[in-house]
Amino acid sequence: MRTIFVSAFVALIAMPASSAEFFIVQNIAKQNCRISEESPKDDAHTIVGEGAYNDEASAASDMRKMLACNPTDASSGTPQAPTGLKKE
């Protein structure tokens, strides 16, 4: 019986650690994006995309597809490779 309580307590403590959220944050002035585990706290940055992502891979995949993060190449009209990719 004691093992059940200990196991439940350990699971309860570990649960918040597994609920990490990732955001695609755009620097408005520089027009570049990065993946962050924190929501922006100033007016110079904004969240783009679906809001909070459950995993970093999903956020990175969506960021590569976003025109807001990939300014259009004037010569071809296609999105350029993402710039300023940094994880905070």
ZIKA-V102850 format. One line per field, one symbol per residue. phi: phi as a letter, one per 40 degrees, with the letter a starting at -180 (. if undefined). Layout:
phi = ???
This chain:
phi = .cccccccccccccdcccbcbbbcbbccccfbbacbcbccbbccbacbgcgcbcaccccccccccccccbdccccbgbcccdbgcacc
